[in-house]
Amino acid sequence: MMQQLEVHKNQARAVMMYRIVNRLITIPASLYLTPNTQNTRGHGCKFRVPAGCVDAFNYSFFPTTIQIWNQLPAAAVMSPSIEAFKSRLMGITATQTSI
């Protein structure tokens, strides 16, 4: 039960990140997201995880969600619509428990 809750929470975070990255909501991504240009494995839409000294920041939305986002496959990240993203995300979480 607890693992299902964690998976659901991570899916919700990934969906919100998709909305932010694709400007489907009015959160200015450029203020919070810095493209990662060093690691090109996986998809080309990875972001740097911001460093913080306080656990309250390290476990907040952007640091934890960027880690989830960076682990997603390119097929999910490059989805043409939110519905396609959600569908691909469900397919990923059906086969993996880390997302």
C-alpha positions in Angstrom: 0.0 0.0 0.0 2.8 2.5 0.9 4.7 1.7 -2.3 1.5 2.4 -4.4 1.2 5.8 -2.6 4.8 6.6 -3.4 4.3 5.7 -7.1 1.2 7.8 -7.3 2.9 10.8 -5.7 5.9 10.4 -8.2 3.5 10.2 -11.1 1.7 13.4 -10.0 5.1 15.1 -9.7 6.1 14.0 -13.2 2.8 15.2 -14.6 3.2 18.6 -13.0 6.8 18.8 -14.3 5.5 18.0 -17.9 3.0 20.9 -17.5 5.8 23.3 -16.3 8.3 22.3 -19.0 5.7 22.5 -21.8 4.2 25.8 -20.5 0.8 24.4 -19.9 0.7 26.3 -16.6 2.0 29.7 -15.7 5.0 28.7 -13.6 8.1 30.3 -15.2 10.4 27.3 -15.8 13.5 29.4 -16.4 13.5 30.6 -12.8 13.6 27.1 -11.4 15.0 24.8 -14.1 18.6 24.9 -15.4 19.2 22.6 -18.4 21.8 19.9 -17.9 24.3 20.1 -20.7 26.9 17.7 -19.4 25.0 14.3 -19.4 23.4 13.5 -22.7 22.4 9.9 -21.9 18.6 9.4 -22.1 16.6 12.3 -23.3 17.8 15.8 -24.1 15.4 17.6 -21.7 17.3 17.0 -18.5 17.8 19.5 -15.8 20.4 20.1 -13.0 19.2 19.2 -9.6 19.6 22.3 -7.5 21.9 21.9 -4.5 20.8 22.9 -1.0 22.1 22.7 2.5 18.7 22.2 4.2 16.7 19.0 4.0 13.5 21.1 3.7 14.8 22.3 0.4 16.4 19.1 -0.8 13.1 17.2 -0.4 10.9 20.0 -1.8 9.2 19.9 -5.2 11.9 20.9 -7.7 14.9 18.9 -6.4 12.9 15.7 -6.0 10.9 16.1 -9.2 13.9 16.9 -11.3 15.4 13.6 -10.2 12.3 11.8 -11.3 12.1 13.7 -14.6 15.7 13.0 -15.5 15.1 9.2 -15.1 12.1 9.1 -17.5 12.7 7.7 -21.0 12.7 10.0 -24.0 9.5 8.6 -25.3 7.6 9.8 -22.2 9.3 13.2 -21.9 8.8 14.0 -25.6 5.1 13.1 -25.6 3.1 15.4 -27.8 0.3 15.9 -25.3 -0.5 15.6 -21.6 -2.7 12.7 -22.3 0.0 10.8 -24.2 2.5 11.6 -21.4 0.1 10.2 -18.7 -0.5 7.1 -20.8 3.3 6.5 -21.3 4.0 7.2 -17.7 1.4 4.6 -16.6 3.1 2.1 -19.0 6.4 2.9 -17.4 5.2 2.5 -13.8 3.4 -0.7 -14.6 6.8 -2.3 -15.4 9.0 -0.3 -12.9 8.6 0.6 -9.3 11.2 3.4 -9.2 9.1 6.1 -10.9 
